[in-house]
Amino acid sequence: MKKQNKTLRISLAQINPIVGDLDYNTNKIISYIAKAKKLGSDMVVVPELAITGYPPEDLLLKKHFIDDNLKYLKKIRKHTKDIICIVGFIDKKDKYIYNAAAVINNTKLKGVYHKINLPNYSVFDEKRYFTSGENSPIFSIKGINFGVNICWDIWQDNNITKTLSKKGAKLIINISASPFHIGKRHFRRQGLIKRIDENNIAIAYCNLVGGIDELVFDGDSLIMDRDKKIVAIANQFKEELVSADLPVKDYLSNNQDKSVIKLKGAIKNRPVLNNTSYVALDTLSEIYGSLVLGTRDYVLKNGFKKVVIGLSGGIDSSLVAAIAVDAVGKNNCLGVFMSSRFTSRASIDDSLELSKKLGIETFSIPIEDIFRSYLKTLDNVFKDRKSDITEENIQARIRGNILMALSNKFKWLVLTTGNKSEISVGYCTLYGDMAGGFAVLKDVPKTLVYKLAEFFNKNNGNIIPDRILKKAPSAELKANQKDQDKLPAYDVLDEILKYYVEDDLPVDKIRKKTGKGLNLIRRIVKLVDSNEYKRRQAPVGVKISKKAFGKDRRLPIINKYKDY
């Protein structure tokens, strides 16, 4: 038994909950408590709002939802004999509700921490629902004092972590729901290192994993000792239980006054820890992983079994098909190729080759007869009018109708194929190529689409045909059409869009940053502004940037402010 007191064994349960499915989430939490017990862990840590899923949004306005979540917390308590469990839930006092962490030990609720720093920026709206907490209790296990805080609390300078440290905490447990965007992992590492440098503490950081609407939580849970060494870490985009032993002698606390809440850990012999091997992902791997997980969870958590993609022989639909196969399996992916009078032979051949290599069933449904019927039906109304973008959009809408008909008949979810560059400037058709249930590439610029396609090929043996990677992008809605007939080169366009959409820079600063002509920048900015009404009607899609279209970037449709 003496050996047991030499280390504190902590397990992090990096789980993938479903928002609102209290029963599913609770059973998952209980199963991970059981896994931690088998390891002889003193403590198992579960992420922020794990019982409800994150973000619950206006479910928080339903009193019965709050009450039900408290009932499930009681159910979890019954499974905490001989272990400490720290789990996220919604607490309430009088008319106020709190984003809270329960500290449970031996079936007893020993303490509750209420989140003090409530984020209210980007995709976060916590001040809409929650009241800020006021107290930061200190707990003790094996002579080690520790404190608990929640997500945004730990990223704030000179705040909750410092308060806990001054009260004697040598270990901070942070439960989190921190969504992925490019560069987020570096931000987290630097933030945790800064807290350790300031306070000479160890940190156990437990994050959610999984997709919910636009958001993807990448996990990346870890335990970092006071020497800033990562002693346990979970892989991104996967459910995992990871554990580490902290030497008790290194973290013993002098402050053991009456306010410290004492807890008891495991009493059984422990097996040797054997964590899953960690694979550090590069940037493209992170992005691709987020798109796969976001797509998989959106499909499956919404009750769909299969997806359908309109294949065009272009780079966007090819990448969406590849992601879909990795997300839900080739047997659950259907392709539809809908040729018109403007479809090239190369597009037909490339689509068939892609389908064969991916192993997905693909239907060929030509739209020429339907298109002729439309033109004939509208002939009297359109007489004396030249053919223009109207006829182009009719083709896109015919295709959208066919895909939605298949969706209705077979209960397949339509994955749209538009990318961020096109959606930014309105180079897409309402109720046409925008019609569908989930926009996989909604936050992926065109230049990144090519990089991801090359990344996929590198890892899967050149499944996307080489010609698709090299040919000039075209919607093929009229003869000899190319995207660059109306748009600048995508590398130029994406640079301007990054500064305007993601960084909110005015035209004059974009000009200085890019060196591009003022008239070109004004034209692009005007296109972005004038197409807000389209984007508001687009399906949700995975967020990978610091600022994505949707609830992350919220501008009024009726908006007369112009900086050009």
N, C-alpha and C positions, 0 to 999 in steps of 0.2 A: 504493500500500500504506500510505502514511502516514495517509491518511484513515481507513483501517480501525482504526487505533490510537486515534483520537480519541474513539470511543464503544465502549461495551460493549453489544452487542445481546442481549437476553434474551427468550426466548419461553416462555410458559406454556401447557402443553397441558392444558386443562380437559376431561378425557375422562370417558366414562361406561362403566366396566368392568362385568363380570358376575362376581359372587362365584363363585370356583371354576373359571371358564373360563379357564385359564391361557393356552391357545393363542389364544383370541379377544383377550384383554387384551394379550398380547404383540404380536400383529400390529397391534393398534390403536396401541400405543406406538411401534412401528417406523414406522408410517405418519406419525405426528406428528413423529417425529424427521426424517423425510424432508421434511416440510413446512417445518420450522424450518431445515433445511439450504438449501432453496430461497430462503429469506429471508436467507441469509448470517448466521444467528444464531451467536453464540459459544456460547450455552448454551440448552438446552431443559430445562424443569423439568416433571416429571410427578408427580401427587399421591401421597399416602400409600398404601402397600400397593396400588399400581396393578396390580402383576402378579397379585395374588391377588383383588383386590376387597376392599371393606371393608363391614361387619366379617366376617371369615371364621369367627369364633366357634369351635366345636369341631372344625372342619377343622384347626385348629392343633394338635389332639391326635394327628393322623395324621402319623407320621414321614415317610411317603412323599409327603405333600402338601408338607411343608417341602422335601424333597429335589427334588421336581419344580419348585418355584418357583425354586430355585437354578439348575436347568438352563435355565430360560427366561431368567433374568438373563444367563447366558452367551450366549444367542441374541441378546439385545438389544445386548450389547457389540459384536458384529460390525458393527453399523450405526452406530457412533459415530465414524467417521473424520472428522477436522476439526471436531468439535463436542464440547462437554461435555454430558453427559446426567445429570441428577439424578433418580433414580427410586426409588419406594418398593417395598420387598420385605421378605421375612422372612429374617433372618440367623440362623445357629446357631453356637454354640461349645460343644463337649462336649454336655452335656444341656440347655443353656439356649438359648432362642430370643429374638430381639429384633425389635421393630418398627424397621425400619432404612431408611436412605437410602443408596443407592449413588451415588458420584460417579465417573462413567466418562468417560474422555477418550481419543480415538484408539484405541478398542477395549480400553483398559487400565482395570482397576478401580483407581483412584488412591486411593480412601479410602472408608470406611464410617462413617456416624454412627448410633449406637444411641439411640433415643428415651429420654430420661431421665425426663421427667414422664409417668407412665402414668395416664390418667384412669380412675377407678373410681367413677363416679356415674351417675345417670340411666340411659341406654342403654349406657354404656361399662363393659366388664369386662376391661380390658387387664391388670390385675394377676393375673387368673386364668390368663393364658397367658404373658405376656412378662416378661423380666427387664429392669430398668432399666439403661441405659447409664451409662458413667462418664466418657468422654472426649469432648471437643469439638474436633476438628481444624480447622485453618485452611487454606484454599486460596487460591491467588492466580491471577488472570488479568489480563494487561495491567497489572500493578502494583497491581491492586485486590484487597485481601484480603477474602475472604468466608467466612462460616460457614453451616452447614446445621443446621436443627432441624426438629422434626416437631410439627405441630398444637399440642397442649396446651402444649408447651414455650414457645411464644411468648406465651401468655396469662398466664404466671406472672410476677409482679413480682419484680424483683431476682434473676433466675434465669439460665437458659441464655443468653438474648440478651445480658444484661449481661456474662456470662463471656466470650462470643465477642467482644464489643466491647472489653473490657479486653485481650484477646489481639491486638487490632489489626484486627478485622473492620469494614469500612465498609459492607458489604452483608450482609444476612441472607436466605437462601433458606429459606422455610418451606413444606414440603409437608404437605398437610392432608387430612383426611376429616372435615369439619365439617358435620353435618346441619342442615337448616333447622328453625327454629321462628320464630314471629312475634317480631320485634324482634331477630333474630340478626344481621342486617346491621349495625345500629347498634352492637351490642356488638363486632363485629369491627373496625369502623372505629375506634372509640374505643380498643380494645386496641392496634391497630397504631400509632395516633398517639401513644399513651403510650410505646410502646417507642422510637419515633423521638425523642421529646422527651428520653427518658432517656439515649439513646446516640448521637445525632447520626449516624444510619445511614439507608440506604435499605433497603426490604423488598420482596422478591418473594414473594407469597403465592399458592400454587397449590392449589386445592381441587377435590375430586371434584364431578361432577354425576351425577344419576341416582337411581333408586329401588331400594331393596333392602328387601323386606318392609315394615316400618312406616316406615322411614327414607327421607327424600328429601334428597339433597345438592343444594344450589342453585348450586354453583359460586361465582360472585362473586369469581373470582380477580383479583388486581390487583398492579400494581407501583406503589409509593409512594416518591417520592424523599425526600431528607432534609429538604426544605422542606415535607413532608407534602402534596405535590401528587400526585394520581393521574395517572400518565403512561401507563398502559395498564390496561384493565379489561375483563373478559369479562362478557357478559350472563348473568343468572341462568337456570337451568333449560335451558341449551343447551350442547352441545359446541362448543368454540371454541379456536382458537389465537390468542393475543394477544401482541404483542411491543412492546418499547420500547427506545430507545437511551439509556443513561446516559453522560453526559460523563465520560471517564476522568479528566480533570484534577480533577474535583470529588471524586473518591473514592480518589485515590492514597494508598497506605498507607506509613507509615514503617517499619513492622516487617516485614522480609523475612528473618527468621532461618532457620536450617536446618530448623526444624520446620514451616515453611510449605510446603505441597504445591503446586508450580507446575504450571499447566495451560496448554494452548494452545487458542485459539478458532478461528474461521473464517478461511480464507485467500482466499476468493473475493470478488469484487465484490458489493456488496449492492444489491438493488432498494430503492426508496423504500417505507417502511412504509405500509400502508393497512389499518388494523385495521377490523373490522366495527364499525358505529356502535353505540354503547351506548344502551340505553333504560332509564332508571331506573324501577323499578316502585314503585307505591304499595302499601299494605298489602294491599288486596283483590286486586290483580293478583298479588302474591307468593303469597297463599294459594291463589288459583285455579290459578296456575301449578304450585304444588307438588302439588295434587290431580290435575291432568291428568298431570303427569310421573310421579307415584307410581302412578297407575292404569295408564298406558301400560306402564311398565317391569314392573309386576307381571304384567300380562297377557302381554306378549311374551316376557319373560325366562323365564317358566314354560311357554312353548311353546303358549299358546292363540292362536287367531286371531280368535275372536269372543266377544262377551259378551252376556248376556241379563239384562234388568232387569224385575222385576215392577212394572208401572205401576199406580198407584192413583188418579191424578187429584189427588194431593197434592203439596206443595212438595218433599218429600224425594226422592221417586222422579223428579220432574221435573228437579231439579238433578243427580241422579246420571246420568240419561240425557244431559243436556247435557254433563256432564264426559266421559262415555264417548265421545260423538261427537267431541269435541275430542281425546280421547286416542287412539282407534283408528280413527276414521272412521265415517261413518253406515252404510256398507255392511257393517261388522263389528259392528253393534249391533242387537240384537233386543229388542223390547218384548213383554210378555205382560200382557194385561188380564184379570183373573179376577174377574168380578162375582159378587155374592151377593144374597140377598134384601134386604140392608141397603145395597147400593150405590146411591148417588143418581144421578139422570139427569145431574146436573152433572159428576160424576166421570167418567162414561162419555164425555160430550162433550169434557171437558177433556183426557182422555187421548188421544182420537182426534185432537184439534186439535194437541196437542203432538207426537204421532208424525208427523203430516203435515208440520208446520213443521220438525222435525228431519230429516225424510226417512228415518226408520227403519221397517223392516218390523215390524208389530205383529200378534200373534195374539190372538184373543179366545177364552178358554177359561172358560166359566161354571163355578162350583163348586157350584151349588145341588143338583144331583142327587147329587153325592158327599157333600155336607153332610147331606142327608136320609138317605143310606145309613148314615153314621156314627151319626146320632141313632137310627135304627131299630135298628142293631146294638147300641147301648149302652142301649136303652130299658129292658130288664129289669134291668140293673145299676143304672141311674140312677133307677129308679122312686121316686116319692115325694120326689124331690129337685128343688128349683127350679133353673131355668136360671141360670147364673152365668158367671164368667170361663172356666170349662171349655169351654163352647160357643163362646165368642169365640176361644179358643186353637185349638180344632179347625179353625176356618176358616183361621187363619193357617198352621197346619201342613199343611192341604190345599194351600194355595198354595205353601208351601215344597217339598212333595213334587213338585208339578207342575214347578216350576222345576228341581229337581234331576233329574227324569226327562228334561227337555229337555237339561240339561247332560250327562247320561250318554249320551243317544242321539246328540247332535250335537257333543259335545266343546266346548260353549260354557261359559264361566266365568260363574257367577252373581255379579252384583254386588248386595250387600245395600244397603238404603236407610236403615237406622236412623242417627240422629244421636247426638251425645255426650250431649245432655240426656236422651233416652230411655234410652240404655244405662246412664247413671249411676244412674237410679232404678229400673231394671228394667222400664220401660214398653215391653217387647218380649217376644217369645215364643221360647223355646228350640225349635229344630227347626221354627220357623215363619218369621217375618220375619227371624230371625237366621241362617237356613240359607243358606249360600253360600260363595263362595271369597274374596271381598275386600269389606271394608266401607269404601267410599269416604269416608263422612261420619263415621266412628267418632270422630274427634277434633274434629268441627265442632258447636258448640252450635246449638240451634234458631234463636236470634236471628241468628246468623251465617249460617245457611242462607238466611234471607230476604235478607240483604244480598248474599250471593253470587248468588242468583237475580236480584236487581235489577241487579247488576253484569253478569251474563251478558246480560240483556235489553238493557241500555244499549249493549253492544258488539256485539249480534247482531240487533237489530231486534225486540224484544218477542216472542221465540219462545215463552217460557213464558207461557201465557194469563194475562191480568190477574186473572181470577177465582181462579186457584190462589194468587196472591199475597195475595189479600184475604180468602178464606174462612177460617172458623175451622177449625183442624186437627182431624181426626177419623180414627180407625182404621176407622170404619164396620163394626164387628163386632157392633153391636146398634143398635136403633132410636134415632135422635136422639142419637147418641153424640158427645161432644166431648172432646178431650184435657183441657180444663180442668175436666171433671167430677171427675177424680182428681188433677190436678196444678195448682199455682198457675200464674198467667200466666208465659209463658216468660221474659220479661225478669226477673221476680222469681226464678224457678227458676235461671236461668243465672248470676245474680249470686251466689247462695248456693253453687252448685256450683263456681264459679271459686275462691272462697275456701276451700272444703273440699277439693276434689279436687286443684286445682293448687297452692294455697298452704299446704295442710295446717293451716289455722287451726282452733282449737277453737270450740265452739259460742258461748261467751261473747264471743269476739273477732269472730266473724261477726255476732253481734247488734249489736255496736258499729259495725262497718263498714257494715252494711246498714240498720240501724234497723228491721229486720223482727222480728216476734214470735218469742219463744223457742220456743213450741210448733210453729210452722211450721218453723223451722230444725231442731229436733230430729227432726221427721217426715221431712224431706228427708235429713238425715244418716243416719237409721236405714234409709231406703230404699237409700241408696248402699251402706252396710255390708252389708245383708242380701242384696244382689244380686251380690256378688263371684263367686259360683258361676256365675252366668250369663255374666258377662264373661269368665271363664276359658275358656268354651267358644265364645266368639265368634270369627269370622274376624279376621285382622289387617286393619289399615287405616292410612291415611296419618297420621303424626304431624305436627301443625302447632303444638301448644302446647308450653310448657316442660315440662309433665307430661301425658302421654297414657296411657290405659289400655293395658295390655300389659306389655312388659318394662320400660317406663319407670316405671310405678307398680305395685309388687309388694307386695300384701298377702295374708296367708294367708286361705284361705276359712274355715277354722275359726279364729275370732277373737272372743274374748269381751271385748276391751278396748272400753269405750265412754266417751266423754267427755261424754255427755249423761245 
